[in-house]
Amino acid sequence: MESNKESIHHITTRHESGAGYAADGYARATNDMAAVCVITGVGLTNTITPMAVALADSVPMLVISSQVPSFWSGDRSSRQYSHFVPNIEGIAASVCKPGGSFSVTSAEDIAPTILEACALARSGRPGPVHVSIPVDLLSSTTSAVGLEDTPPVTFPELSAAAHAQLEAAAAALSAAKRPVIIAGGGTAGSSTLLTQLAEALDAPVLSTVAGKGALDERHPLAAGARLHQPLARDHVLDQADALLMLGTQLSPTDYW
């Protein structure tokens, strides 16, 4: 971090939830990931709602929260610590990717855990992750961990059945006379590929609210984020003989 401090942009918000929503918006706009740093206990609970939004919409986010000092953690019954919330890691886990809430117990584990969490946030279906660090460890000194030690971002291998389904879908789209594409938030970062696919199929592209901007709306095939409007249903979807949905589960909110 010290060697990269010139490239780190720090923003202070008025409230932790604002920081969470800012990180969510940054990821949606840039297809990159931002980190949210909040205080012990209630600082993290204030971030739960934007984390839940990020989980629902598959938005990568890293939330780092301080925790009570490691020397205090075994004596909670007799002393109270400001802002302490019991089972805060479990609360965070409920709005994280599976296995995405980490607790650090030594200064040497901070950097490897952060790198692991970042890789998990971006792997497969993206989503929020959380790292809890005792506040006394934040002022500790340890050896540096290079970015070359970052775990790889992974995606599940497609099964033979999935390959067969893709081939069948490609054949159906190729034979269609009026194909339509619905692009959701999962197409973020794939603008070039989406544009090439739409042009190859000569297919209009409707986007959900989360997918807005995946295809440049000045493009002649861009129909915009209009799933909620009758014009989209009556003059685009109802006339389609093939429908390709990318990066969306078509939740009810896509039609608001």
GUROKE-431062 format. One record per residue (C-alpha): residue number from 1; x, y, z; residue in one letter. Coordinates in steps of 0.02 Angstrom, whole numbers. Layout:
<atoms>
> NUM;X;Y;Z;a
...
</atoms>
This chain:
<atoms>
> 1;0;0;0;m
> 2;143;118;41;e
> 3;218;96;-131;s
> 4;49;127;-214;n
> 5;-13;267;-102;k
> 6;-6;397;-241;e
> 7;-136;297;-339;s
> 8;-255;274;-191;i
> 9;-398;399;-187;h
> 10;-474;418;-14;h
> 11;-649;489;6;i
> 12;-731;528;174;t
> 13;-920;515;180;t
> 14;-1041;583;310;r
> 15;-1108;410;352;h
> 16;-1054;229;330;e
> 17;-1204;187;222;s
> 18;-1154;326;105;g
> 19;-981;249;90;a
> 20;-1060;81;48;g
> 21;-1172;154;-86;y
> 22;-1026;254;-157;a
> 23;-925;93;-176;a
> 24;-1075;8;-255;d
> 25;-1096;151;-380;g
> 26;-910;155;-418;y
> 27;-910;-30;-462;a
> 28;-1063;-13;-572;r
> 29;-991;137;-665;a
> 30;-812;75;-687;t
> 31;-822;-116;-675;n
> 32;-686;-101;-543;d
> 33;-696;-126;-355;m
> 34;-686;-1;-213;a
> 35;-649;-32;-29;a
> 36;-757;32;114;v
> 37;-671;58;282;c
> 38;-784;73;434;v
> 39;-768;66;624;i
> 40;-808;-73;746;t
> 41;-984;-140;766;g
> 42;-1114;-9;725;v
> 43;-1005;63;588;g
> 44;-1019;-102;498;l
> 45;-1205;-124;533;t
> 46;-1233;44;447;n
> 47;-1152;-33;293;t
> 48;-1260;-189;289;i
> 49;-1395;-116;176;t
> 50;-1279;-65;32;p
> 51;-1192;-233;51;m
> 52;-1361;-319;31;a
> 53;-1394;-216;-126;v
> 54;-1224;-266;-195;a
> 55;-1259;-449;-159;l
> 56;-1429;-443;-244;a
> 57;-1357;-357;-399;d
> 58;-1191;-453;-407;s
> 59;-1083;-300;-376;v
> 60;-905;-330;-308;p
> 61;-866;-236;-148;m
> 62;-735;-249;-11;l
> 63;-788;-194;164;v
> 64;-652;-181;296;i
> 65;-709;-155;474;s
> 66;-607;-133;631;s
> 67;-644;-247;776;q
> 68;-617;-236;964;v
> 69;-435;-258;1016;p
> 70;-375;-437;1010;s
> 71;-322;-430;1194;f
> 72;-500;-383;1244;w
> 73;-594;-513;1144;s
> 74;-580;-649;1277;g
> 75;-647;-539;1419;d
> 76;-810;-475;1346;r
> 77;-919;-529;1491;s
> 78;-845;-407;1617;s
> 79;-806;-255;1511;r
> 80;-897;-160;1375;q
> 81;-807;-89;1224;y
> 82;-874;63;1131;s
> 83;-975;16;977;h
> 84;-954;-171;1008;f
> 85;-1088;-279;926;v
> 86;-1094;-468;961;p
> 87;-1072;-586;814;n
> 88;-1034;-445;693;i
> 89;-946;-565;574;e
> 90;-1104;-670;564;g
> 91;-1209;-516;528;i
> 92;-1091;-469;387;a
> 93;-1088;-647;320;a
> 94;-1277;-639;290;s
> 95;-1249;-508;154;v
> 96;-1083;-572;86;c
> 97;-1043;-701;-45;k
> 98;-1033;-877;31;p
> 99;-874;-887;132;g
> 100;-847;-702;108;g
> 101;-835;-638;288;s
> 102;-658;-653;354;f
> 103;-586;-623;528;s
> 104;-402;-580;546;v
> 105;-310;-636;704;t
> 106;-131;-581;669;s
> 107;-47;-438;579;a
> 108;38;-560;461;e
> 109;-132;-620;400;d
> 110;-199;-448;353;i
> 111;-126;-432;178;a
> 112;-154;-614;123;p
> 113;-333;-607;187;t
> 114;-369;-444;95;i
> 115;-300;-518;-66;l
> 116;-403;-676;-44;e
> 117;-560;-575;-10;a
> 118;-533;-467;-165;c
> 119;-510;-621;-274;a
> 120;-670;-698;-204;l
> 121;-768;-537;-233;a
> 122;-725;-541;-418;r
> 123;-733;-730;-447;s
> 124;-884;-818;-521;g
> 125;-1037;-713;-486;r
> 126;-966;-552;-409;p
> 127;-1024;-489;-241;g
> 128;-976;-407;-76;p
> 129;-847;-475;46;v
> 130;-798;-421;221;h
> 131;-636;-423;322;v
> 132;-637;-390;511;s
> 133;-472;-331;587;i
> 134;-442;-300;774;p
> 135;-400;-117;796;v
> 136;-235;-151;885;d
> 137;-171;-249;734;l
> 138;-197;-99;620;l
> 139;-49;-12;701;s
> 140;62;-166;696;s
> 141;211;-189;580;t
> 142;235;-342;472;t
> 143;324;-396;313;s
> 144;254;-336;148;a
> 145;155;-448;32;v
> 146;175;-416;-153;g
> 147;32;-406;-276;l
> 148;108;-556;-364;e
> 149;41;-658;-218;d
> 150;-138;-612;-259;t
> 151;-247;-768;-279;p
> 152;-316;-785;-456;p
> 153;-492;-733;-501;v
> 154;-581;-894;-547;t
> 155;-737;-943;-641;f
> 156;-820;-1114;-641;p
> 157;-784;-1231;-786;e
> 158;-929;-1263;-903;l
> 159;-994;-1440;-904;s
> 160;-1020;-1541;-1062;a
> 161;-1208;-1514;-1043;a
> 162;-1182;-1325;-1031;a
> 163;-1076;-1327;-1190;h
> 164;-1213;-1423;-1279;a
> 165;-1343;-1296;-1221;q
> 166;-1235;-1153;-1284;l
> 167;-1216;-1234;-1454;e
> 168;-1404;-1261;-1466;a
> 169;-1436;-1080;-1415;a
> 170;-1311;-1016;-1543;a
> 171;-1397;-1116;-1680;a
> 172;-1568;-1050;-1631;a
> 173;-1507;-870;-1627;l
> 174;-1422;-889;-1795;s
> 175;-1584;-952;-1872;a
> 176;-1693;-818;-1792;a
> 177;-1762;-678;-1898;k
> 178;-1806;-557;-1756;r
> 179;-1689;-594;-1609;p
> 180;-1686;-477;-1458;v
> 181;-1556;-462;-1321;i
> 182;-1593;-412;-1142;i
> 183;-1435;-353;-1055;a
> 184;-1426;-350;-865;g
> 185;-1299;-293;-738;g
> 186;-1195;-448;-770;g
> 187;-1142;-376;-938;t
> 188;-1043;-237;-853;a
> 189;-868;-235;-924;g
> 190;-921;-330;-1079;s
> 191;-977;-183;-1185;s
> 192;-867;-227;-1333;t
> 193;-923;-409;-1337;l
> 194;-1105;-360;-1316;l
> 195;-1092;-235;-1459;t
> 196;-1011;-364;-1573;q
> 197;-1143;-494;-1531;l
> 198;-1288;-373;-1560;a
> 199;-1216;-319;-1727;e
> 200;-1184;-499;-1782;a
> 201;-1365;-545;-1743;l
> 202;-1436;-376;-1795;d
> 203;-1530;-386;-1630;a
> 204;-1603;-238;-1533;p
> 205;-1536;-229;-1355;v
> 206;-1652;-190;-1210;l
> 207;-1566;-165;-1043;s
> 208;-1623;-181;-864;t
> 209;-1591;-33;-750;v
> 210;-1436;-122;-684;a
> 211;-1377;-153;-863;g
> 212;-1399;26;-921;k
> 213;-1246;82;-1017;g
> 214;-1183;-92;-1060;a
> 215;-1219;-46;-1241;l
> 216;-1190;134;-1292;d
> 217;-1365;207;-1301;e
> 218;-1316;305;-1455;r
> 219;-1295;140;-1547;h
> 220;-1434;109;-1674;p
> 221;-1475;-60;-1594;l
> 222;-1490;11;-1418;a
> 223;-1670;15;-1357;a
> 224;-1621;78;-1185;g
> 225;-1679;27;-1011;a
> 226;-1861;13;-1058;r
> 227;-1925;-155;-994;l
> 228;-2055;-65;-890;h
> 229;-2132;28;-1037;q
> 230;-2269;-45;-1147;p
> 231;-2176;12;-1303;l
> 232;-2036;-111;-1266;a
> 233;-2156;-255;-1238;r
> 234;-2274;-219;-1383;d
> 235;-2150;-171;-1519;h
> 236;-1992;-264;-1472;v
> 237;-2018;-414;-1359;l
> 238;-2187;-471;-1426;d
> 239;-2120;-475;-1603;q
> 240;-1960;-570;-1561;a
> 241;-1938;-749;-1617;d
> 242;-1784;-774;-1507;a
> 243;-1737;-694;-1342;l
> 244;-1561;-694;-1269;l
> 245;-1546;-638;-1087;m
> 246;-1371;-594;-1029;l
> 247;-1322;-556;-850;g
> 248;-1498;-541;-782;t
> 249;-1623;-646;-686;q
> 250;-1767;-532;-736;l
> 251;-1817;-492;-558;s
> 252;-1977;-392;-527;p
> 253;-1878;-233;-497;t
> 254;-1815;-239;-677;d
> 255;-1992;-191;-728;y
> 256;-2013;-42;-611;w
</atoms>
